[in-house]
Structure formats: C-alpha cells, structure tokens
Amino acid sequence: METRPCKESENRQMTYKEEFIEFLIACDALRFGEFELKSGRIAPYSINTGMFDTGSKIQQLGEFYAKAIQEYYPDEFDGIY
C-alpha cells in the first residue's frame, strides 16, 4: 500500500505518524463522527481494526508498530507477547 505525498509541502518527507493516518484512511479503517463508547462517552472518531483484512495490511500495521516502539523505547524493549 503506497501513501500519497503530504499536500502542504511536496518537498517534506511524511513522518511515520502521518503515514499511519494515511494508511488508516486508505484501509477505510478511520471514521469520523459520533461514536458511543462502552463507558457512554462520545468519541469523535473510530478505528475499525477489522479493515486490516489482508496479510499486506497486517504487515504494514506491524511496521508502524515497530517504528513507534523504536521511537519510544529505543534501548529497553525486548518483545511483544
């Protein structure tokens, strides 16, 4: 799945966080609106993880997780169980 360049600046490289948002949109997993949570609170968006329905989408999702882990736990991360 290929991401589109950022519209604000064609010269700037997108961050992995921006690429992740583009990925969610491309997978039709990110929805905006009013969503009632189990707690009764209203959320302005929803992420439907059921839309990660192919091996390539799951692989891409894993790559985003790996980038986040590298950023937040650069020296002290052993693994996910």
C-alpha positions in Angstrom: 0.0 0.0 0.0 1.6 3.3 -1.1 1.0 6.6 0.7 0.4 9.9 -1.0 2.7 12.9 -0.5 1.7 15.5 2.0 -0.4 18.2 0.4 1.1 21.1 2.4 4.6 20.6 1.1 5.6 18.3 -1.7 9.3 18.6 -0.6 8.8 17.4 3.0 9.0 13.7 3.9 6.0 12.5 5.9 6.6 11.1 9.4 5.6 7.6 10.2 2.7 9.0 12.2 1.4 10.9 9.1 1.9 7.8 7.0 -0.1 5.8 9.6 -3.0 8.2 9.3 -2.9 7.9 5.5 -2.8 4.1 5.9 -5.9 4.1 8.2 -7.7 6.3 5.6 -6.6 4.1 2.7 -7.8 1.0 4.5 -11.2 2.7 5.3 -10.5 1.9 9.0 -10.6 5.5 10.3 -14.1 7.0 10.6 -15.1 10.4 11.9 -18.5 11.1 13.5 -20.1 10.5 16.9 -19.4 7.1 18.3 -20.7 6.0 21.7 -18.1 4.1 23.8 -19.0 1.4 26.3 -18.5 4.0 29.0 -21.2 6.1 27.5 -18.8 8.8 26.4 -18.9 10.1 22.8 -15.7 9.8 20.7 -15.2 11.9 17.6 -13.6 9.1 15.6 -13.5 5.3 15.4 -10.9 2.9 14.2 -12.2 -0.4 12.8 -9.4 -2.9 13.0 -11.5 -5.4 11.1 -10.4 -3.5 8.0 -6.9 -4.9 8.3 -8.1 -7.9 6.4 -5.1 -8.9 4.3 -1.6 -10.1 5.0 -0.1 -7.0 3.4 -2.2 -4.7 5.6 -1.3 -6.5 8.7 2.4 -6.4 7.7 2.2 -2.7 7.2 0.4 -2.3 10.5 3.3 -4.2 12.2 5.8 -1.9 10.6 4.1 1.1 12.1 4.1 -0.6 15.5 7.8 -1.3 15.1 8.6 2.4 14.2 6.6 3.6 17.3 8.4 1.1 19.5 11.8 2.2 18.2 10.9 5.9 18.9 9.5 5.4 22.4 11.7 2.5 23.7 15.0 2.8 21.7 17.1 0.9 24.2 14.9 -1.0 26.5 12.4 -3.0 24.5 12.6 -6.8 24.4 9.5 -8.1 22.6 5.7 -8.3 22.3 3.8 -11.3 23.7 
